Amino acid sequence: MKEHITVFGSLNYDLLVKQQRMPKIGETFIGEELVEMCGGKGANQAAQSGKLKMKTI
């Protein structure tokens, strides 16, 4: 029997806003760039297991 890893966890769609500095308390701040990517604990664990050449389901 071939071993594999089963991942239980979340898969999220992350929206990240890039900016030059952190806004001050109460400050309205316009970001410079919007980055969209997959994330979540389950997705991150599955991706890293795949990089280790483990069969991941």
N, C-alpha and C positions, 0 to 999 in steps of 0.2 A: 504494500500500500504506500503510495507516494504521499508525503506530508504536505500540508498546505496551511495557510493562515486564513482564518475567517475573521473579518473585521465587523464589529457592531459599533456604529457611531453615526454622527451627523455628517451631512454633506450640505454645505452652505455656499451661497453665491455672494462673495464679498465685494463691496464697493469701497475703494480706497481713494482718498483725496490727497494729492501731493501738495505741499506748501513749503515755503522757505523757513517758517518758524511756527512755534506753537502760539495760538491766539491767547491774548490776555483774558482774565476773568471778565465775562460780560461783553467781550469784543465780538462784533460780527466780522467774519473773516472770509474772503473769497479765495477758494483754492485755485491752484494753477492747472491741475491735470487730474482727470478721473481715470482710475485704473480698475478694471473688472477682472476678477479671478475666482477660481474655485477654492474653497477652504473648508474648515470644519475638522474636528478631531479625527473622525473616522476616515475622511478623505486623506488627511495628512498621513495617518498611519498606513493606509493602504498604499499610498504613493511611495512611501519609504520602504515598505516591504517589497514592492515591485522592483525598486532600485537594487535591493539585495538579492534579486533573482529568485525570490520565494513565490510559489504559486499562491496568489492572493484572491480570495473570493469574498 
